[in-house]
Amino acid sequence: MKVLVTGSSSGIGQAIAKKFLNEGHEVIGMDILESTINHPSYTHLIQDICGKLPDIDNIEIIVNNAGIQEGEVIKTNLEATIKLTEKYITPSIKSIVFIASSSATTGSEFPEYVASKGGIVAYMKNVALRVAKYGATANSISPGGVITPLNSHILEDEKLYEAVLNEALLHKWATAEEIAEFAYFVTVVNKSMTGEDIFIDNGEKLKSNFIW
């Protein structure tokens, strides 16, 4: 299938792009940074999702992963994601997944970040209602802590990382590859679940303390 992955140059987005490529799909990556992915079925677009989006025909799966934690958070995480999704929803669509955050439910994060991700979950449900006429699904994934370069300041601080792990019942964080497996499942394997937000947080939700 033809898959669009935003924020594909690193972390969760890169892991998702690689997962789809390994499974034999055509992937278009979109990011403000260059990509290190070298694969015959991969096309990389250096593109800010807040800007004018290119015309891309017949996208079957949209993975809305691009986002920021500081700066114009609402504009990037919510408004631009809505704009991108609306542009690429056509009768060819099969599935859409949004990478949200456990903080969308717990509220345990920076204020604007929480609001942006909470908006994403609500918008996802609206999308699910509207793409059902195509037989398509829309869901979101809400990770807790994930081992990515974005969180290097935590991972490299032994005391801070231990304090964060103590907020997870399983005393660990997820890997980007684990999130990618869920993203692949809900968009390709799954045919019946739609309008749902999936928590992958190692039990953080049951404590909901924010340590940064």
N, C-alpha and C positions, 0 to 999 in steps of 0.2 A: 504494500500500500504506500501511498504518498503521504509522508509525515512531515509536519512543520514543528520544529522545536525551538522555542525562544530561550535566550540565555544559555546557548549551547556550548560556550567556550570553556567552561570549567564547572566543577562541582556537580550538582544534581543534573543540570541540563546536559552536560557533557556525557555523564553516565547514561542518561536516557537515550541520547542520540546514538551512542555506541551499542546499547541494547537492541534498538530497532535495526541498526545496520547488521548486527550479528545474526538477527533473525530473518534477514533477507529483504528488508524494506528499503524504499528510497527515502532519504532524509534530507530535508532542507533545514539548515541551522541558521539562526538569526541572532546576532550578538553585536555589541559595540566593539568587541575585541576580535583579534584574529583567532583562528582555531588550529589546534594541533592534530585534528582528526584527518587522517589520510586514507580515504576509502573511495572506490570508484562510484559508489552509490550515494556519496555525500556531496552536497553543494552548500557552501558557506556564504552567507550574505552579511556583510558588515553593515548593520542597520540598527539605529535607535528606534525602539518601538514607539517612542513618543513622536517621531517624525513622520514624514509622508511614507506610507508603506508601498512596497512594490506590488504589482499585479502578479499573482501566482494562481494558475488555473488548477482546478480539480484536486484540491487538498482533501484528503480523506480523514486524517487524524491531526488534531491540533493539540500540542502540549504547551500550555501556557506556564512557563517556568520563570521567565525574566522578572527580576525585581530588585529593589534596593532597600536598605535599612535606614539610610539618612539622606537628606536632601529633599527633592520634590517627590516624596514617597507616595502620596495619594495620586498624583498625576501619573507616575510611572506604574506603580503596582496595580492600581484600579482603573483609572481613566484610560490609559494606553492599552491595557489588557482588554477592556471592553471594546475599544475601537478596533483593535486587531481581530478579535474574535468575530465581531460583526462583519468585518470586511471579508473574512475567509469562510464564513458559513454559507455554503451553497448546497444544492441537492446532492453533491458528491460526498458530503460529510458522513462519516461513519461513527466518529467518537471524538469527544473533547475531554481533556483532563486539565484541571487547574492545580498548580502546586500552591496551596494555601499555607496555613501554619496552625499548629495547635493553639497558638495565642489568639486565633480568631474566636475560639470558644472560651479559653481560660482568661483572656485579657492580660496575661502576664508577659508584657513586652513593652517596647516604646509606643507611646500613644498613637501616633499617626500610622505606624506599622500595623498595630492591632486593628485600627479602623480600616486600613486598606485590605487586609486579609479577611476581616469579617465581611467586608463588602464583596470580596471575591466569592466567598461561600454563598452569600445570598444571590449574587449574579449567576453563579453556576446553576442554581435551582431554576432561575428564570430561563436560562439557556436550555436546560433539560426539557422544560415545558414546550419550548418552541422548536427544538430539533427532533422531537418525537415523530413529527409528520414525515421525516426522512427515514425513520427506523433507527435513528442514531441515539447514542447515549452521551450524557454529560455528567461528570463526577469530579470531585476534588479530593486531593490528598493533603492531609495536614500533618506534616512532620513535626516532631519535637526537635531535640538536638540531633544534628547530623554532622558527621566528620567531613568537613569541606575546608578549602583554603579560606573561605570567608570567616570561619570560626577559628583561625589559626592562633589568634591572641588568647583564646581560652585553652586550646589544645596544648599550647606551649608553656602554659603557666600551671605547674603541677598542683598547687594549692587551689587555684580557681577551678581547674578541671575536676578535681576531686569534689569540691563543693557542688558543682553542677551535677556530677554523677550521683551525688547523694539525693538529688531531687527526682531521680528516676528509679522506679521500683526494681527494675532489672539491672540497675547500676551500670548502664552503658548507653552509648549513643548509636544511632543507626548509621550505616554507611550509605554513600550516595548510590552505590550499586544496588542496595536493598530497596531504596526508594524507586529506582529504575525498574526493578522487577514488578513492583506494585503498579507503576505507571503503565507498563506493558500489559499487565493482566487486565486492568480496568478498561483499556482501550481496544485490545485485540481479543483476548480470551473471553472476557465478559460480554455477554449479549443481553442480559436482562436487568442488571442493576443500573439505575440512573437517578440523578438528583441526590446522590449521597456523598457525604464527607467522611473520608476514611482516616482515622488516627493511626499514626505510626510514631509513637512517642515514648516507648519503653516504660509507660506508666506515669509519665510526668503529670498528666492531667489530674491525677488523684491528689497531687500536692499543690501544683500551680504557683510555685514561688519563682520569681524572676531574678536570676543572678547573672550579672554581666561584668 
